[in-house]
């Protein structure tokens, strides 16, 4: 089931090692970074109300070695 970006952002903020960066001048994109230099871009076509699909949520968890079930509980 997709999740709204505002819920994803709230969940990501609960992980201290992750940082969200807005890409100004590049459209509606957010880049998530960790302290090791890993990145994961998210395209937000509807801003805060954008829905992030399961594919992207699973990919985000895979890149940052997060437990998917724990992440879904934080949404």
ABEGO torsion letter per residue (X at the ends): XBBBAAAAAAAAAABAABBBBBBBGAEBBBBBBBAAGBBBBBBBAAEAABBBBAAAAAAAAAAAGBBAAAAAAAX
